[in-house]
Amino acid sequence: MDFYKIKGGKKLNGEVAVSGAKNAALPIIVASLLADGETVLSNVPNLMDIKTITRVIECLGAETDYDAEKNVLRIRVENLRCAEVPYDLVKTMRASVYVMGPMLARLGIADVSLPGGCAIGERPIDIHLAGFEALGAEIDIEHGNVVARARKMRGANFIMKKVSVGATVNLMMAAVLAEGETVLENCAMEPDVVDLGRFLVKMGAKINGFGTERIVIQGVKKLSPASYSIMPDRIEAGTYLLAGAITRGDVKVNRMEPDHIGALRETLGEMGFRIENGKDWTRIIPATKLTGAYIKTLPYPGFPTDLQAPLMSLLTTVPGISVISETIFENRFTHVGELRRMGASIDVEGNMAIIKGVKRLSSAPVMMSDLRAGAALVLAALAAKGTTEIRRIYHSDRGYEKLTEKLLGLGADIERVKGGTF
Ligand code: EPZ
């Protein structure tokens, strides 16, 4: 297994371009199942999770062709069939359950291995399933699979008991071909949901209100395939701004949407960093005096849980006390132990981490436990004294395209070493 070797202490400087958003691409790729014909998606990042989701839709009869150089994914759907989406794929990537919405919409049956808990929490899919039931499906758990069947999907009013990105996108896809009107309440407002909404509208769906708490869908009889360009990845953009911040460098992040990371920009500004923005870029400029931060992760437009770990790395290097409350996932502090190995001072009490800034982190052998925890370790290593080796980097391969190249472009001393012992 490959590992990263990062020599810390270099201030990052320069410009970096953001790739397409993984978490927008995943539901959009799945939504291609809603129409027969060829869908052409551009700005699709070359990532493990994208490979996994294309394997999932291939199980269901889609043919795919990905040009990794151009980031263009072509999907042909002619013979959609109900087949089991196996445990191997679902356990690698929970977003595999997104196929339930389109499968129910088109064939009235979906059969997907039920995802278990994962590294960041229990992550049930009960809201997805309750929504499908409201639209007329019957749900059974059979031998570890969740099987949904519907003779006819009918529009309904459904209030999500909790804001869920996954349930919102799954139910949007289930409802676009249902008979009549569906009203979804307490929806996630993440930009990823909006990107899916735009794609569905391009396919001919009648949807209003995506990006608000209330989405209204008038079912149509048929959708057509469409060409679409995936929006930029806001979490990747935020990660590079934080890489600039932790090395006290000057980094301009291009090909992004500054509005999508308002909560992060605000936090960095309050800490003392200077932030400049243009139409499609944000720049972080080092500050002479920094203070800690108090943040709480929340559904969009609140502070994103996916930037909690990378932000924590920064806070370990900032004078004074900072506090992070993680309110989205119950086990999203797995990076804390590894950051402590690098000299960070962090106490965890329930869902709260209390961070006391130290003068300097120091290198240590560490391991990634999930994608964003992995990003946090890369950032910490960039700032630490000495050379840090980071293992299990398949986690960051899931969500950061060309991580090594992009960081090298900003002047980091990072090497991806082939092979390794654990
Ligand atoms: C999406 O996960 C993202 N994944 C996550 O990004 C992200 O952390 C998360 O949204 C929150 O923003 C993708 O888009 C593929 P949720 P999702 O449903 O949809 C609970 C990354 O690193 N819940 O919004 O699975 C759930 O347990 C990943 O890129 C239920 O209780 O998240 C959690 O506490 C990790 N029942 C909360 O809701 C349900 O049926 C929010 O989860 C569904 C969710």
Boltz pocket constraint, residues with backbone or C-beta under 6 A from the ligand:
constraints:
  - pocket:
      binder: B
      contacts: [[A, 22], [A, 23], [A, 24], [A, 26], [A, 94], [A, 95], [A, 121], [A, 122], [A, 123], [A, 124], [A, 125], [A, 126], [A, 127], [A, 128], [A, 129], [A, 162], [A, 163], [A, 164], [A, 165], [A, 166], [A, 167], [A, 188], [A, 192], [A, 305], [A, 306], [A, 327], [A, 328], [A, 329], [A, 330], [A, 371], [A, 372], [A, 399]]
      max_distance: 6.0
